């Protein structure tokens, strides 16, 4: 289901940029950063939340610091691209805790996943006990990232 873009003015963009950089900033701090009063900031942030522009708040965790140093990119090909097969895969993959991201793709594979794992043994476990056991999966191909060069959590507003 496509979601229509929300019209954002300059203050909204500044607020969103400030929140992406400092999600725990107070409304006073946000107001100072974007030249609005605390109450105006509060109203605008609540409106952005209600419109679905701000979907949730989260802490950005260093994967290495919590023992998950490997990012593995996995392509998955299914036996069918019927809506029921896609839905079944998406439901199953959502329960695999090591899946940090999952995208439905165009091209040669159906899905691209990013896994976070402890080591190659952990990857082998996820591959054998999780990914290849999902009904309809016919091919799984993995590539281990050697180094993260760019990783942004901030959108270019």
C-alpha positions as a Markdown table, in Angstrom:
| # | Residue | x | y | z |
|---|---|---|---|---|
| 1 | Unk | 0.0 | 0.0 | 0.0 |
| 2 | Unk | 1.5 | 3.3 | -1.1 |
| 3 | Unk | 1.6 | 6.2 | 1.4 |
| 4 | Unk | 1.2 | 9.7 | 0.1 |
| 5 | Unk | 4.0 | 12.2 | 0.9 |
| 6 | Unk | 3.1 | 14.7 | 3.6 |
| 7 | Unk | 3.6 | 18.4 | 2.8 |
| 8 | Unk | 6.4 | 19.7 | 5.0 |
| 9 | Unk | 7.3 | 23.3 | 5.5 |
| 10 | Unk | 10.7 | 24.7 | 6.4 |
| 11 | Unk | 10.0 | 24.4 | 10.2 |
| 12 | Unk | 8.9 | 20.8 | 9.8 |
| 13 | Unk | 12.1 | 19.9 | 7.9 |
| 14 | Unk | 14.2 | 21.7 | 10.5 |
| 15 | Unk | 12.4 | 19.9 | 13.4 |
| 16 | Unk | 12.8 | 16.5 | 11.7 |
| 17 | Unk | 16.5 | 17.1 | 11.1 |
| 18 | Unk | 17.0 | 18.1 | 14.7 |
| 19 | Unk | 15.1 | 15.1 | 15.9 |
| 20 | Unk | 17.1 | 12.7 | 13.7 |
| 21 | Unk | 20.3 | 14.1 | 15.2 |
| 22 | Unk | 19.0 | 14.3 | 18.8 |
| 23 | Unk | 15.9 | 12.3 | 19.4 |
| 24 | Unk | 15.9 | 12.9 | 23.1 |
| 25 | Unk | 16.0 | 16.7 | 22.8 |
| 26 | Unk | 13.5 | 18.6 | 24.9 |
| 27 | Unk | 10.9 | 20.8 | 23.2 |
| 28 | Unk | 12.7 | 23.8 | 24.6 |
| 29 | Unk | 15.9 | 22.6 | 22.9 |
| 30 | Unk | 14.1 | 21.8 | 19.7 |
| 31 | Unk | 12.5 | 25.3 | 19.7 |
| 32 | Unk | 15.9 | 26.9 | 20.1 |
| 33 | Unk | 17.3 | 24.9 | 17.3 |
| 34 | Unk | 14.5 | 25.8 | 14.9 |
| 35 | Unk | 13.5 | 29.2 | 16.1 |
| 36 | Unk | 10.0 | 28.2 | 17.4 |
| 37 | Unk | 8.4 | 28.3 | 20.9 |
| 38 | Unk | 8.2 | 25.2 | 23.0 |
| 39 | Unk | 4.4 | 25.0 | 22.5 |
| 40 | Unk | 4.7 | 25.4 | 18.7 |
| 41 | Unk | 7.4 | 22.6 | 18.6 |
| 42 | Unk | 5.2 | 20.3 | 20.6 |
| 43 | Unk | 2.2 | 21.0 | 18.3 |
| 44 | Unk | 4.2 | 20.4 | 15.2 |
| 45 | Unk | 5.9 | 17.2 | 16.5 |
| 46 | Unk | 2.6 | 15.8 | 17.6 |
| 47 | Unk | 1.1 | 16.6 | 14.1 |
| 48 | Unk | 4.1 | 14.9 | 12.4 |
| 49 | Unk | 3.6 | 11.8 | 14.6 |
| 50 | Unk | -0.2 | 11.7 | 13.9 |
| 51 | Unk | 0.5 | 12.0 | 10.1 |
| 52 | Unk | 2.9 | 9.1 | 10.3 |
| 53 | Unk | 6.0 | 11.2 | 9.3 |
| 54 | Unk | 7.6 | 10.2 | 12.7 |
| 55 | Unk | 6.8 | 6.5 | 13.0 |
| 56 | Unk | 8.7 | 5.8 | 16.2 |
| 57 | Unk | 11.6 | 6.7 | 18.4 |
| 58 | Unk | 14.7 | 4.5 | 18.9 |
| 59 | Unk | 18.2 | 4.5 | 20.1 |
| 60 | Unk | 21.0 | 3.8 | 17.5 |
| 61 | Unk | 23.0 | 0.9 | 18.9 |
| 62 | Unk | 26.6 | 0.1 | 17.9 |
| 63 | Unk | 26.3 | -3.4 | 16.6 |
| 64 | Unk | 29.9 | -4.3 | 17.4 |
| 65 | Unk | 29.5 | -3.0 | 21.0 |
| 66 | Unk | 26.8 | -5.6 | 21.6 |
| 67 | Unk | 28.6 | -8.5 | 20.0 |
| 68 | Unk | 27.1 | -8.4 | 16.5 |
| 69 | Unk | 30.0 | -7.3 | 14.4 |
| 70 | Unk | 29.1 | -9.0 | 11.1 |
| 71 | Unk | 26.7 | -7.5 | 8.6 |
| 72 | Unk | 25.7 | -10.1 | 6.0 |
| 73 | Unk | 23.7 | -9.2 | 2.9 |
| 74 | Unk | 21.6 | -12.1 | 1.8 |
| 75 | Unk | 19.6 | -12.4 | -1.4 |
| 76 | Unk | 16.6 | -14.8 | -1.3 |
| 77 | Unk | 14.8 | -16.2 | -4.3 |
| 78 | Unk | 11.4 | -17.8 | -3.9 |
| 79 | Unk | 9.7 | -20.5 | -6.0 |
| 80 | Unk | 6.8 | -18.2 | -6.7 |
| 81 | Unk | 6.1 | -14.5 | -6.8 |
| 82 | Unk | 2.4 | -14.9 | -6.1 |
| 83 | Unk | 1.1 | -12.5 | -3.5 |
| 84 | Unk | 0.4 | -15.4 | -1.1 |
| 85 | Unk | 4.0 | -16.7 | -1.4 |
| 86 | Unk | 5.4 | -13.2 | -0.8 |
| 87 | Unk | 3.1 | -12.6 | 2.2 |
| 88 | Unk | 4.0 | -16.0 | 3.7 |
| 89 | Unk | 7.8 | -15.3 | 3.3 |
| 90 | Unk | 7.4 | -11.8 | 4.8 |
| 91 | Unk | 5.5 | -13.1 | 7.8 |
| 92 | Unk | 8.1 | -15.8 | 8.4 |
| 93 | Unk | 11.2 | -13.6 | 7.9 |
| 94 | Unk | 9.8 | -11.0 | 10.3 |
| 95 | Unk | 10.3 | -13.5 | 13.2 |
| 96 | Unk | 14.0 | -14.0 | 12.4 |
| 97 | Unk | 15.7 | -11.8 | 15.0 |
| 98 | Unk | 18.9 | -11.5 | 13.1 |
| 99 | Unk | 17.2 | -9.8 | 10.2 |
| 100 | Unk | 17.9 | -6.1 | 10.6 |
| 101 | Unk | 16.4 | -5.1 | 7.3 |
| 102 | Unk | 14.4 | -6.9 | 4.5 |
| 103 | Unk | 13.5 | -5.5 | 1.1 |
| 104 | Unk | 11.3 | -6.8 | -1.7 |
| 105 | Unk | 13.5 | -6.3 | -4.8 |
| 106 | Unk | 13.3 | -6.1 | -8.5 |
| 107 | Unk | 15.9 | -8.1 | -10.6 |
| 108 | Unk | 17.3 | -11.6 | -10.2 |
| 109 | Unk | 16.3 | -12.1 | -6.5 |
| 110 | Unk | 13.1 | -11.5 | -4.7 |
| 111 | Unk | 14.4 | -10.2 | -1.4 |
| 112 | Unk | 17.5 | -8.5 | 0.0 |
| 113 | Unk | 18.2 | -9.0 | 3.7 |
| 114 | Unk | 20.7 | -7.5 | 6.0 |
| 115 | Unk | 21.5 | -9.8 | 8.9 |
| 116 | Unk | 23.5 | -8.9 | 12.0 |
| 117 | Unk | 25.4 | -11.9 | 13.5 |
| 118 | Unk | 28.2 | -12.7 | 15.9 |
| 119 | Unk | 30.4 | -14.7 | 13.6 |
| 120 | Unk | 30.4 | -17.1 | 10.6 |
| 121 | Unk | 29.1 | -20.0 | 12.9 |
| 122 | Unk | 26.1 | -17.8 | 13.8 |
| 123 | Unk | 25.5 | -17.0 | 10.1 |
| 124 | Unk | 25.6 | -20.8 | 9.3 |
| 125 | Unk | 23.0 | -21.4 | 12.1 |
| 126 | Unk | 20.7 | -18.7 | 10.8 |
| 127 | Unk | 21.1 | -20.0 | 7.2 |
| 128 | Unk | 20.5 | -23.6 | 8.1 |
| 129 | Unk | 17.9 | -23.3 | 10.8 |
| 130 | Unk | 16.0 | -20.2 | 9.7 |
| 131 | Unk | 16.3 | -19.0 | 6.1 |
| 132 | Unk | 16.4 | -22.3 | 4.2 |
| 133 | Unk | 13.5 | -23.7 | 6.3 |
| 134 | Unk | 11.0 | -21.0 | 5.2 |
| 135 | Unk | 8.6 | -22.6 | 2.7 |
| 136 | Unk | 9.1 | -21.4 | -0.9 |
| 137 | Unk | 12.8 | -20.4 | -0.5 |
| 138 | Unk | 14.7 | -21.9 | -3.4 |
| 139 | Unk | 18.0 | -20.0 | -3.3 |
| 140 | Unk | 19.9 | -18.1 | -0.6 |
| 141 | Unk | 23.1 | -16.2 | -1.4 |
| 142 | Unk | 25.2 | -14.4 | 1.3 |
| 143 | Unk | 27.9 | -11.7 | 1.2 |
| 144 | Unk | 29.7 | -10.6 | 4.3 |
| 145 | Unk | 30.4 | -6.9 | 4.6 |
| 146 | Unk | 34.1 | -6.3 | 5.4 |
| 147 | Unk | 33.7 | -2.7 | 6.5 |
| 148 | Unk | 30.8 | -0.2 | 6.8 |
| 149 | Unk | 31.8 | 2.8 | 4.8 |
| 150 | Unk | 28.6 | 4.9 | 5.1 |
| 151 | Unk | 25.6 | 4.2 | 7.4 |
| 152 | Unk | 23.1 | 7.0 | 7.9 |
| 153 | Unk | 20.1 | 7.1 | 10.1 |
| 154 | Unk | 19.4 | 10.7 | 9.1 |
| 155 | Unk | 17.4 | 11.3 | 5.9 |
| 156 | Unk | 18.4 | 14.2 | 3.6 |
| 157 | Unk | 15.5 | 16.6 | 4.3 |
